[in-house]
Amino acid sequence: MDFDTPLAEAWVRAIAAAVEKEQGRLTELDSAIGDGDHGSNLRRGFSAALAALDGLRPAGPGAVLTKVGSTLISKVGGASGPLYGKAFRAIGAALPDPALADPTDPAGPAAVAAALAAGLDAVRTLGKAVPGDKTIVDAYTPAVAAFRAAAGAGATLPEAAAAAAEAADQGARDTVPLQARKGRASYLGERSIGHQDPGATSTALLFRALADVTAS
């Protein structure tokens, strides 16, 4: 299995469905240590992303994700829009262009690992966060590490995506005992301890959606 255009579109649809389902939970988590709008912001953003893909004839999977990223930046408020928007644009830009790519070297696990890592770099560059700051990065970093390790060991795309999803889930859970050092939650100081970070939680949803669509 390669990461092609239909798979990229299926991933976006799966993310939108997951955000729709988990909007209440994301809002609850964000209400405890943030502005309480993370769930609604992401729902609006991915609904707009789906609309943006309607009628689009993308040249490849990278074009799909680049369009999603640009839509998130323009439609989502707060920090999540720019962060996820930049991530998706970076992932899209890093994926092989079907018109230029070597047909013997398709967008397999190694290429997807590199693209996901580019997305993480974009998030870290914009947000200036590192693991332990109680942010998106705490789920995204172990997810990329797990995906890259699996790909390097010869795993298939579904296997690498499943490993990344498990790592992202664990990374999100591991934010509970952390004190936030970035974003709105950092203003709470020690009161941010004991709460799961909403951004790390939504990041885990993204990687779980990728695992689900590659497994189907």
C-alpha positions as CSV (number, residue, x, y, z in Angstrom):
1,M,0.0,0.0,0.0
2,D,1.2,3.5,-0.9
3,F,0.1,6.8,0.3
4,D,-1.9,7.9,-2.8
5,T,-4.5,10.6,-3.4
6,P,-7.6,8.5,-2.4
7,L,-5.8,7.5,0.8
8,A,-5.0,11.2,1.6
9,E,-8.6,12.1,1.0
10,A,-9.8,9.2,3.1
11,W,-7.5,10.4,5.9
12,V,-9.0,13.8,5.9
13,R,-12.5,12.4,6.0
14,A,-11.6,10.1,8.9
15,I,-10.1,13.0,10.8
16,A,-13.2,15.1,10.3
17,A,-15.4,12.2,11.5
18,A,-13.2,11.7,14.6
19,V,-13.2,15.4,15.5
20,E,-17.0,15.4,15.1
21,K,-17.3,12.4,17.4
22,E,-14.8,13.7,20.0
23,Q,-15.7,17.4,19.8
24,G,-17.3,17.3,23.3
25,R,-14.3,15.6,24.9
26,L,-11.9,18.0,23.3
27,T,-13.9,20.9,24.5
28,E,-14.1,19.5,28.0
29,L,-10.3,19.0,28.1
30,D,-9.7,22.5,26.8
31,S,-12.2,24.1,29.2
32,A,-10.1,22.8,32.1
33,I,-6.8,24.4,31.0
34,G,-7.5,26.5,27.9
35,D,-10.2,28.6,26.2
36,G,-12.7,25.8,25.8
37,D,-12.8,26.1,22.0
38,H,-10.5,23.5,20.8
39,G,-13.2,21.0,19.8
40,S,-15.4,23.6,18.0
41,N,-12.4,25.1,16.3
42,L,-11.2,21.8,14.9
43,R,-14.7,20.8,13.9
44,R,-15.1,24.0,11.9
45,G,-11.7,23.6,10.4
46,F,-12.1,20.1,9.2
47,S,-15.6,20.7,8.0
48,A,-14.2,23.5,5.9
49,A,-11.4,21.2,4.7
50,L,-13.9,18.7,3.5
51,A,-15.8,21.4,1.6
52,A,-12.5,22.6,0.1
53,L,-11.8,19.2,-1.3
54,D,-15.2,18.9,-3.0
55,G,-14.6,19.3,-6.7
56,L,-10.9,19.5,-6.3
57,R,-8.8,17.5,-8.7
58,P,-5.5,17.3,-6.9
59,A,-2.4,16.3,-8.7
60,G,-1.5,13.9,-5.9
61,P,-1.7,13.3,-2.1
62,G,0.5,16.2,-1.4
63,A,-1.9,18.6,-3.1
64,V,-4.7,17.2,-0.9
65,L,-2.9,17.8,2.3
66,T,-1.5,21.2,1.2
67,K,-5.1,22.3,0.5
68,V,-6.2,21.1,3.9
69,G,-3.4,22.9,5.6
70,S,-4.2,26.2,3.9
71,T,-7.9,25.8,4.8
72,L,-7.1,25.2,8.4
73,I,-4.9,28.3,8.6
74,S,-7.7,30.5,7.1
75,K,-10.7,29.0,8.9
76,V,-9.6,28.0,12.4
77,G,-9.0,30.4,15.2
78,G,-6.7,30.1,18.2
79,A,-3.4,28.3,18.1
80,S,-4.6,25.1,16.6
81,G,-5.4,26.5,13.1
82,P,-1.9,27.8,12.4
83,L,-0.2,24.8,14.0
84,Y,-2.2,22.1,12.3
85,G,-2.4,24.1,9.1
86,K,1.4,24.5,8.9
87,A,1.8,20.8,9.7
88,F,-0.5,19.6,6.9
89,R,1.1,22.0,4.4
90,A,4.6,20.7,5.4
91,I,3.4,17.1,5.1
92,G,1.9,17.8,1.7
93,A,5.0,19.6,0.4
94,A,7.2,16.8,1.5
95,L,5.3,14.0,-0.2
96,P,6.5,12.9,-3.6
97,D,4.9,14.7,-6.6
98,P,3.4,12.0,-8.8
99,A,4.4,14.0,-11.9
100,L,8.1,14.1,-10.8
101,A,8.5,11.0,-8.7
102,D,10.4,7.9,-9.7
103,P,7.7,5.3,-10.4
104,T,9.9,2.7,-8.8
105,D,10.0,4.7,-5.6
106,P,6.4,5.4,-4.6
107,A,5.1,7.2,-1.4
108,G,5.6,4.2,0.8
109,P,6.3,4.1,4.6
110,A,9.7,5.8,4.4
111,A,8.4,8.7,2.3
112,V,5.4,9.1,4.6
113,A,7.7,9.0,7.7
114,A,9.7,11.8,6.2
115,A,6.6,13.8,5.4
116,L,5.2,13.4,8.9
117,A,8.5,14.5,10.3
118,A,8.4,17.6,8.2
119,G,5.0,18.3,9.7
120,L,6.4,18.0,13.2
121,D,9.3,20.3,12.3
122,A,6.7,22.9,11.2
123,V,4.8,22.6,14.4
124,R,7.9,23.0,16.5
125,T,9.2,25.9,14.5
126,L,5.9,27.8,14.8
127,G,5.1,26.9,18.4
128,K,8.6,26.8,19.8
129,A,7.5,23.8,21.9
130,V,9.5,20.7,22.9
131,P,8.5,17.4,24.4
132,G,7.4,17.9,28.0
133,D,5.8,21.3,27.4
134,K,2.3,19.8,27.4
135,T,1.4,20.5,23.8
136,I,0.7,18.9,20.4
137,V,4.4,18.0,20.3
138,D,4.1,15.5,23.2
139,A,1.9,13.2,21.0
140,Y,3.4,14.1,17.6
141,T,7.0,13.4,18.6
142,P,6.6,9.8,19.7
143,A,4.2,9.2,16.8
144,V,6.8,10.2,14.3
145,A,9.5,8.2,16.1
146,A,7.4,5.1,16.1
147,F,6.4,5.5,12.5
148,R,10.0,6.0,11.4
149,A,11.3,3.1,13.4
150,A,8.6,0.8,12.0
151,A,9.3,1.9,8.5
152,G,13.0,1.4,9.0
153,A,12.3,-2.1,10.1
154,G,10.4,-2.9,7.0
155,A,6.9,-2.5,8.2
156,T,4.0,-1.9,5.9
157,L,2.2,1.4,5.8
158,P,-0.7,0.1,8.0
159,E,1.8,-1.4,10.5
160,A,3.8,1.8,10.7
161,A,0.6,3.9,11.1
162,A,-0.7,1.6,13.8
163,A,2.6,2.0,15.7
164,A,2.4,5.7,15.4
165,A,-1.2,5.8,16.6
166,E,-0.3,3.8,19.7
167,A,2.6,6.1,20.4
168,A,0.5,9.2,20.0
169,D,-2.2,7.9,22.3
170,Q,0.4,7.2,25.0
171,G,2.0,10.6,24.4
172,A,-1.3,12.3,25.0
173,R,-2.0,10.3,28.2
174,D,1.5,11.2,29.4
175,T,0.7,14.9,29.4
176,V,-1.6,14.5,32.4
177,P,1.1,14.9,35.1
178,L,3.0,17.6,33.2
179,Q,2.9,21.3,34.0
180,A,2.2,23.3,30.9
181,R,5.0,25.5,29.7
182,K,3.5,26.8,26.4
183,G,0.1,28.3,25.4
184,R,-2.9,29.4,27.4
185,A,-2.5,26.4,29.8
186,S,0.9,27.7,30.9
187,Y,-0.8,30.7,32.6
188,L,-2.3,28.2,35.1
189,G,1.1,27.1,36.4
190,E,0.8,24.1,38.7
191,R,-3.0,24.0,38.2
192,S,-2.4,22.6,34.7
193,I,-1.1,19.4,36.3
194,G,-3.5,16.6,36.3
195,H,-5.2,17.4,33.0
196,Q,-4.7,15.8,29.6
197,D,-3.6,18.3,27.0
198,P,-6.3,18.9,24.4
199,G,-3.8,19.5,21.6
200,A,-2.0,16.3,22.2
201,T,-5.3,14.5,22.4
202,S,-6.4,15.8,19.0
203,T,-3.0,14.9,17.6
204,A,-3.6,11.4,18.7
205,L,-7.0,11.4,16.9
206,L,-5.2,12.4,13.7
207,F,-2.8,9.5,13.9
208,R,-5.5,7.1,14.9
209,A,-7.5,8.2,11.8
210,L,-4.4,7.4,9.7
211,A,-4.1,4.0,11.2
212,D,-7.8,3.3,10.6
213,V,-7.8,4.3,6.9
214,T,-4.6,2.4,6.1
215,A,-6.0,-0.7,7.9
216,S,-9.3,-0.7,6.0
